[in-house]
Each structure stands twice: as C-alpha cells, then as structure tokens.
Amino acid sequence: GTAGGGSRGDDPSPGAATCPQDASRPETLTVMAPAQSVGLVASPQPTLWVYVPPTKATTLEFSLFNEQQDGLYQTNIPLRPPGWMALTLPANLPPLTPNKSYLWTIALICDPARRSKDWLVEGWLRHQSPSPQLQAQLATASLDQRVPLYLEAGFWYEAVNTFMDFYRSQPQHSEAQRLWATLLQGAGLNPMALPPRPPNASR
C-alpha cells in the first residue's frame, strides 16, 4: 500500500502534507499515485505528477527507492509558482526493472537546517508491459477512450499521463471533468479541481 499524504514532520494531524508555516492553507502537497495500491506503469522511465500548493518552502526533493527502500535517485528542484509539476526520471538512470515495485517520494523542505520538518508524500509503482489485448484496444482508441482502458488494467500512471495529454489538447472537452473525477476516485484520492489550464509536462 501507500501513504498518499504522510509526513516526515511532527504535526500530529493525519494526512497533513504542508509546511508548518503553510498550515492555514486548505491545499496540500499531493502525488498522483494510488492511495492504497501499487500503480502500474508501462514506461521504464515514467513521468510522474505532483501538485504543489502555495508554500513558503523553496525546494522540493524527489527520490526513488527500490522494493527494499534502497535509494536509487534523488534530486532537489527549486520550486516555481505553485501548481502541477511533471517529474520524469533522467535518461542516464537505469530503466526500471519489469515486475519490480518502486517507492517514490516528494518532500517539501520546510527548513533546510532541520530536515525532520520536511513534509513528505509518497506512492508506489511497478513497471509492467501491457498485455497484447490491451495494446490492441489502445491502438484503435482516442486519448479520452484510453484513460478508462488503462485504469481498468491497473496502469494508473499511464492513465494520468494520457489524461494530461488529452486535457492539454482539448481543455474544453465535455469528458474532461468526468474523466478527472474517475481518475481520482479510482485511486482513492480526495476530490481536486481540474487545473485552471492544462498542465505543461515540460515543467
């Protein structure tokens, strides 16, 4: 399972995922990952999405661990204006091993001198190839049709990336709201408003 809103800090409130100085804000740091399961990903170098609320923190730490939680990759990212961020594993990192699970974490560095004050969210993923049947279905499906196909097969991260591609290409499409709600519900995530404008994956 995963802890979609866990913390490394000392705030006792369950699910808190903000820096202490941001506690009055209703939004929280959120990883787009299933809350109670391991999401499948077809790409060996996937793109992962995170929502960063308005915060006084200036740095985000992105980490990747194997099943034994040995560190494989870590980088600090200067925070830009709040909103959606797409994080892609670098090309020089060894590709994910098929059928192995990985833990990825995002931490707001609230106080660089006291890392115990970091606020952490995490998710699990597993690299797996889609079945021939799913590949055949995807080949003839439009972007919005691919989202539920991926979800039904457990490929959560592919569903998210496909939705983001769809939303960028057709932000006014009548299916956008429904697909977004289906994504969040399917992952056990709290309801979130659609981004005011389609997220940019190159961010």
Buried (B, 14 or more C-beta within 10 A) or exposed (E): EBBBBBBBBEBEEEEBBBBBEBEEEEBBBBBBBBBEBBBBBBBBBBBBBBBBBEBEBEBBBBBBBBEEEEEBBEEBBEBEEEBBBBBEBEEEEEEBEEEEBBBBBBBBBBBEEEEEBBBBBBBBBBBBEBEEEBEEBBEEBEBBBBBBBBBEBBBBBBBBBBBBBBBBEBEEBEBBEEBBEBBBEBBEBEEBEBBEEBBEBEE
